[in-house]
Amino acid sequence: MKLEFAPLNIPLERRLQTAAVFQWVLSFLLLAEVCIGILLLLILYNYWFLYIPYLTWLYFDWRTPEQGGRRSNWVRSWAVWKYFKDYFPIHLIKTSDLDPSHNYIFGFHPHGVLVAGAFGNFCTNYSDFKKLFPDFTAYLHVLPIWFRCPLFREYLMSSGPVSVSKKSVSHVLSKEGGGNISVIVLGGAEESLDAHPGKFTLFICRRKGFVKLALTHGAYLVPVFSFGENELFKQVSNPEGSLLRTVQDKLQKIMGFALPLFHARGVFQYSFGLVPYRKPIHTVVGHPIPVHQTLNPTREQVEELHQTYMEELRKLFEEHKGKYGIPEHHTLVFR
């Protein structure tokens, strides 16, 4: 493999952007394991005055990720997130005003490999979210397993994510007077295995729990499509039925999260590595779908609203794809 090294005269700003994204990828891949290892070492060497108070506090704090989390404006304002946003760069585009007297569910698509667009837009103070939606608070819902990792859960919550459990989503959508937004990456871990450049496969046909929650709480639905999300990494070929895909699917069902074998560029060279490609991300927020509160929705009501949501999502994609370099013949594939 021929290595293409980065030029030595790259501006410091761009170097810092690469470093910011690289630390984010490493945090996603390794920080949870490091935190568990630290706790095990504290127990192994009997630093009881450190781990006993923490584990006691953890016992009482266990439900916090399902009760709105514990975000820190200080952490969300770290300069590293500005460099992270500017690396790609990440843009948030609003197509319609939202009524702050309602709560909303943003259905985020596609998952991509690491959901960089969702994190950059909804978990830092450097996105345009507060400028575009000044009267709202957004909560990015992620897999509950991340909040079961001691120490790591504190770092994760500080940026704003909360659990994607039914209790957690209900907590956000139950706010009196509106103004809350649940951001749910609807394709989930399963969709990440099909996150290939130029592909637009969305795992949504069987994902209907969010529709039932929207009906139960009267939360309006808003389709969100993040153009460029699938362009950040390449994956090892894993077609349906292959040995690799079979193993990945089984692990995903057992552990709850997928293990895509991805690669992109490196820190000092462009040929291989785990740093995402420097591709722009345009996260487009669609028009809200009004939802009338129905405490006990029927199956027919759920199906009807789910179908409406998919139609609005497809319409959003078709209306904006030309602006972001997607050929006319490319369309969404619902699975």
N, C-alpha and C positions, 0 to 999 in steps of 0.2 A: 504494500500500500504506500503510495506516494504521499508524504506529509506536506501540507500547505501551511506554513507557519504565519502567524500574524505579524504584520510589520512592526518594527521597533518604534516607529514614530507615531503610533496611535495615541490620540489625546488622552490625558489622564481621566477626563470625564467618562470616556467609553471604557477605559480599564475598570473604573469603579462600578460602572453598570454591569459589566461581566462578572466582577467579584460579587456583587449583590445578588445576582441571579444564581451564581454557583453555590453560594452559602444557602440560598433558599432550597435548591435541589437537594443538597446534602442534609439539610434539616429534615426535609420530607422523607429521605431514605434512611437516615442513620440516627437522628437525634432521639427518637423514642427508645431505640435499643441502648444508646449511650446512657440515657436517664435511668433505665431499668438496671443497667450494669452498675451505675453509681449507687443506687439504693441497695443492691445486693452486696456491694463492697462494704457499705456502712453497717449492714447487718452482720456480714462475715467477720468484720474486725470489731464488732460490738460497740459501735459508736451510738449507744442507746439514747444518749441525750440529744441526738439529731434525728434518728429515724423513728423513735417512739412518739415524740410530739407530732412529727409530720404524719405518721400513719393514723394517729388519733384524730388529727385535724381532717385528714382525708376521709375518714369514716363519716364524719358529720357533713363534709362538703361534697359527698359523692353525687348528689342529685343536682348540683349547680349547673352542669351542662344542659340539663333539661328544664332549667328555670331561668333562662335568659343569659346564662353565662356570666362572665366577669371580664369585660373588656377594659383595656387601659388606653386612654388617649395618648399617654406618653409613648407606649410601645407602638401604637398605630402611626405616630408622628416621627418615628425614627427616620433619619435621613436615608438609611439603606433602602427604604421602600420607595423613595423618590427615584433613586437610581434603578431599582427593580422595574418600576413603571416605565421609565424612559428607555430602558434597554430594548424593548420590542419595537415601538412603544405601545402602550395600552390606551385605548380610547373608549369612552362611554358615550353612546348616542341615544338621545331621547326622541321618540317619534310622537309622543302624546303626553299631555299633562295628566297627573294623577290627583284625585280628590283625597286630601289628607284626612278626611273624616272616615275613610275606609281602611281596612287592612288588606294586604295583597300577598299573593304567592307569585313570585317570579320563577317560572320554569326555565332553568338555564340549560342551553344546548350549544355545542356538544360537550361531552365530558372532556375530550382530549385525553392526554396521558396524565398530566398533573394539575389540570384545571387552573392554569395560570391567570386567565382572564377573570375568573370569579374571585380569586384571591386579590388580585391587583385592584379590582373595582370596588369590592365590598368589604375588604379587611384592612385597608390602609386609609390614611387621611390625605393621600396625594391624588386620588382619583377625582373625577368631576361629579361624584355622586351627590355630595352636599350642595353643590352649585345647581345641579339639575333637579334634585329632589330635596329641597331644604327642610321640609317639614316631616321627613321620614327617617326612620332608623332601620337599617338592613341587617339581617341575621343570616349568615351563610351556614347552612346545615351540612354537617359532615358525618361520616360513619361513627357510631358510638364507640367503636373499638379504640379510637384515638384517645378518648377521654378515660380509658382504663389504664393508661400508661402513667404511672406515678411521675411527678415532676414535669414530664412533657406536656401533660394536660394543662398545667398552669401557663406554660408558654403559649400553647395553642389558643387557649381561651382569651389571653391578653389581646390578641388581634381581632377578636370578635366572633369566631365560629362557635356554634352550639351543635348539640346532637341533632341527628335527623330522625330521631324516634318520634312516634305519634304524640307522646306527651310533650316533647319539646316544641314541635310545630304548633300544637294546640295552645301551648303557653304563649307563644309569640302572637298568634292570631286572635287570642282572647282579650287583647288590650282594648279597654273601653275608649271610645272616641277615635279609634283608628291611628294611623301614622306608623304602623309596623309593616315590615316587608320580610317574608320568609323567602330566602333564595335557596331553591332546591335544584341540585344537578340531577335531573330526572333519569338520565341514562344509567347513572351509577357506575360501579366498578366494572360491570359486565361490558358496558359500552367502551371503556378504555381499551379493551382488547381489539377493537375495530377502529381505533383512532389512527388512521393512516392519511398522509397528505393526499388531497384531492378526493377523499371519500367523505360522504355525508350520510352515514348510517346511524340512525337514532333508535335506541331501544326504548320504545315508549308505548307500544301497543298493549302490553300487559301491565303497565305502570298506571294504576288508576286510584291508588290510595290518596294521592294529592288532590284529586278531584272530589273525592268523598269528604276530605277535610275542608276543602273550599266551600262545599255545600253546607256542611255542618256549622261552619263559623260565618258563612256569608262573606268570605274573602274573595275579592276579585282576582281573576287569573290573568297573568301577563306573560306571553311568550317572549323569551329572550334568546337571541342567537348571536354567538360569539364567532364572528368571521376571523379565520386565521388560527383558531385554537388547535386544529388538527395538523397544522403545518409546522409545529414547533419541534417535533421529533419524528424519527423514522423507527419502525419496529421490525424485528426479525419476522420474516414471513410466517404467518400462523393461520392458514386457511381452515375453514370448518372441516372437521374430520381428521386433521393432521394430529400426530402424536403430541406436538407442543401445545396445540389448542386444547386438546382433550385434557392434558395435565393442568393447564391454566384454568380451564372451566371447573375442574374438580377442586382445585385449590381455592378458587373464588367462592364456591358453594360452602366449603368447609370453614374458611377464615373470614368470609364476608368482604374481602377486598381482592382485587386482581393483581397479578404480577406480570405486567407487560415487559417484554425484553426490548427496551428502547435504547436509542443512541442518537447523538446529534454531533456537536462540535466540542472542542476542548477549550481550555482557558487560554493557552498560548498558540494553539494551532486549530485549523478549521476542518481537519479530516475525520476525527472521531472524538467521542467523549460524551459527557452527560449534560453539558450546557446546552440549553435549547437554541435553535437557530434564531437569529435576529430577524424575526418576521413580525409585521404589525398585527395587532389584535384590535378588532373593532367590535365591541359588544353593543348590539343594537337592541334597545328595549322597545317592544311592540306596543300595540294598543290594548288597553284593559278589556277583559271580557266580564261584563256585569254578572254577578252571581247572587241570586236571592237565597237568603238563609233558609235551610231546610234541615231541621234537627235530625230527622231520620230519613235520609234520601233513599229512594228506591233504586234498584239496579238499573232500571230504564233511565232514570234521571242522571245517574252517574255516566252511563254509556253515552247519552246525548251530549252532556257537557264535555266529556272526553273527546268525542268526535269534533265538536266545535273547536276545542283547543287545538287539535291536530290540524284542522283546516286553517286556523289563524296562524299557526306556526309555519305552515307551508307558504301561506300568503306573504308572511314577513320575509322568509328566505327568498322567494321569487322577486319581491319588490326591491330588495337591496343587493342581491348577489352580483349584479353587473357593476356596482360601484366598487367592489372589492376584488375584481379580477377573476370572478368565477364564470366560466363559459356558459353560454345560454342553455346548452343541452344538459348540463348538470342539474340534478334535482335531489331532493331529500328521499331517503329510503327509510321507511318506518318498519321496525321489526318488533 
